[in-house]
């Protein structure tokens, strides 16, 4: 169980450090020399106008993209190039802007898929559904049922997720990420396209996950009200550069942020 | 009225009049069906894991059989002991190398591309394998090494229902081997971590990656398994006719089987295969003469067409869910 090393880090210490990261697609610069850190146990928001490089930043953190320059240190380990499944095995889970679920599978199976890396028994035993493998399956199943209770989605346990309304799909996606027992949870616009009630539910879940499981959370969100309420600290990106970084109160009064959001007279 | 009588009454009268012939036709249909099911299985595996119809499955079958026979012939010529066993092991090794290469050179560069691109890539793969096969083993048809692989020969003749029914031993072996493979695969993919991972990969690449599933690993496993299925199919079909590139055409018979059974279902491939196999034989035998015979070659496609109209996801396929 090598991926539990991040438990050594005390709450409040730096869990993830992004240093001078730049990312370009051909001539298009998505991220330019961005540095910030995420402390263990906090809710960290990344905000910015459309095209600011927020999702690209998450993609760099969980290994979908490799930065052209800069370093990323997670749980005390600075990494070279990394693949998404390696990031996952080190304890980084995520959800996606446009829900990426296994649509043909049930809610339960989707969440069970999040346990993939936790399953250690030989597939031969699994196939026989026998002995230790069966115990293991039951144990994982139990864990997933807890998550299902936690997210209040018991009634859709067996429903293929493709049939679910959008708000519930987002919840299932959160459940799948939680099933990984992540150290760091990346949420890409968890409340996009939701009505007020759904947003409130989701906010509550985000706070509960943070309190209940002690999970460090980095989230991208456009609803500034929600962001200000939820987060401990906020990074603001614009055109791929960091323009502000601090507590909600600091960020709110930052002139550059106000200009970026409200536009500036020339 | 005469034509209706010939379609709806007469064939059944014939069945009743000569039950031994009916049994023989059913048996041959079932055996053919099992072999179709084996081919279809190869397609289903890859379709489940990547949502791609692998056009190269047929040529993989030919390639596997050619490799087996080619290696055997070479080793027999050079006096290697137990050439058949070694050839079998080596061929399995070749199928593994093939799976790894396909993953590395075809699938990996095309990750996250639309399905149609991957489909076209399997066309390319087909031509590469045809070329490779001809280059290494030549274009001459070869004889499958059935005896050397301990497959039985001859037939069992049974006197039942007042007639003689003859069962080829090789057909019985084919049925047993196919059933064992199918059962093994069904269990493997239903209830293992890899099985779940496989379904996850089929659904959404990005999401699968994010929960820690390695696409590369899954693809190698799936293509290797499909390669093993191709090898088994190649041996069985090769035993019935010669091993040649013409066998590739038979693989197309898997299409109606898949439409019937559903592209994503292993049990569906089996049932679909059996229905097509039996339907084909009975159709040819009892209804064929009405149309002057030869309906075996197109009846399967006709049945598939009817299915497409009424149940496009097949008998066992996952229900197609589209939100509008």
HADDOCK unambig.tbl for C-alpha pairs under 7 A between the chains (distance, minus, plus):
assign (segid A and resid 84 and name CA) (segid B and resid 209 and name CA) 5.69 0.50 0.50
assign (segid A and resid 84 and name CA) (segid B and resid 210 and name CA) 5.98 0.50 0.50
assign (segid A and resid 84 and name CA) (segid B and resid 212 and name CA) 6.75 0.50 0.50
assign (segid A and resid 85 and name CA) (segid B and resid 209 and name CA) 5.52 0.50 0.50
assign (segid A and resid 85 and name CA) (segid B and resid 210 and name CA) 6.32 0.50 0.50
assign (segid A and resid 85 and name CA) (segid B and resid 211 and name CA) 6.88 0.50 0.50
assign (segid A and resid 85 and name CA) (segid B and resid 212 and name CA) 3.83 0.50 0.50
assign (segid A and resid 85 and name CA) (segid B and resid 213 and name CA) 5.70 0.50 0.50
assign (segid A and resid 85 and name CA) (segid B and resid 214 and name CA) 5.80 0.50 0.50
assign (segid A and resid 86 and name CA) (segid B and resid 212 and name CA) 6.77 0.50 0.50
assign (segid A and resid 88 and name CA) (segid B and resid 210 and name CA) 6.26 0.50 0.50
assign (segid A and resid 88 and name CA) (segid B and resid 211 and name CA) 5.97 0.50 0.50
assign (segid A and resid 88 and name CA) (segid B and resid 212 and name CA) 4.79 0.50 0.50
assign (segid A and resid 89 and name CA) (segid B and resid 212 and name CA) 6.08 0.50 0.50
assign (segid A and resid 93 and name CA) (segid B and resid 210 and name CA) 6.49 0.50 0.50
assign (segid A and resid 93 and name CA) (segid B and resid 211 and name CA) 6.69 0.50 0.50
assign (segid A and resid 94 and name CA) (segid B and resid 210 and name CA) 6.56 0.50 0.50
assign (segid A and resid 100 and name CA) (segid B and resid 204 and name CA) 6.63 0.50 0.50
assign (segid A and resid 100 and name CA) (segid B and resid 207 and name CA) 5.31 0.50 0.50
assign (segid A and resid 101 and name CA) (segid B and resid 204 and name CA) 6.70 0.50 0.50
assign (segid A and resid 101 and name CA) (segid B and resid 207 and name CA) 6.24 0.50 0.50
assign (segid A and resid 102 and name CA) (segid B and resid 200 and name CA) 5.77 0.50 0.50
assign (segid A and resid 102 and name CA) (segid B and resid 203 and name CA) 4.95 0.50 0.50
assign (segid A and resid 102 and name CA) (segid B and resid 204 and name CA) 5.94 0.50 0.50
assign (segid A and resid 103 and name CA) (segid B and resid 203 and name CA) 6.44 0.50 0.50
assign (segid A and resid 104 and name CA) (segid B and resid 203 and name CA) 6.98 0.50 0.50
assign (segid A and resid 113 and name CA) (segid B and resid 196 and name CA) 6.68 0.50 0.50
assign (segid A and resid 113 and name CA) (segid B and resid 197 and name CA) 6.76 0.50 0.50
assign (segid A and resid 114 and name CA) (segid B and resid 211 and name CA) 5.34 0.50 0.50
assign (segid A and resid 116 and name CA) (segid B and resid 193 and name CA) 6.42 0.50 0.50
assign (segid A and resid 117 and name CA) (segid B and resid 212 and name CA) 6.27 0.50 0.50
assign (segid A and resid 123 and name CA) (segid B and resid 192 and name CA) 5.62 0.50 0.50
assign (segid A and resid 123 and name CA) (segid B and resid 193 and name CA) 6.65 0.50 0.50
assign (segid A and resid 126 and name CA) (segid B and resid 191 and name CA) 6.36 0.50 0.50
assign (segid A and resid 126 and name CA) (segid B and resid 192 and name CA) 5.10 0.50 0.50
assign (segid A and resid 127 and name CA) (segid B and resid 187 and name CA) 5.82 0.50 0.50
assign (segid A and resid 127 and name CA) (segid B and resid 188 and name CA) 5.29 0.50 0.50
assign (segid A and resid 127 and name CA) (segid B and resid 191 and name CA) 5.54 0.50 0.50
assign (segid A and resid 127 and name CA) (segid B and resid 192 and name CA) 5.47 0.50 0.50
assign (segid A and resid 162 and name CA) (segid B and resid 321 and name CA) 6.41 0.50 0.50
